[in-house]
Amino acid sequence: MNYLSPSFGLIFWQIMVFSFWLFMIFAIIDIVRSKFEGNHKLIWVLVTIFVPFGGLIYFIFGRKNKVIE
């Protein structure tokens, strides 16, 4: 078995996990830098951390809830 050439499946899942973490980190940074009404900031941080694909959910739905200055 040749261990120097990883299979396509391994590379695919590594890219998926990396992109999942990247979305989550960018979402948390965006949430912390933005202003929200009430406890929405805390709720979005918890959703981003504990819900699978929470970062993606935030970028689709949560960015609309920001307070516009």
Buried (B, 14 or more C-beta within 10 A) or exposed (E): EEEEEEEEEEEEEEEEEEEBEEBBEBBBEBBEEBEBEEEBBEBBBEBBEEEEEBBBBBBEEBEEBBEEE
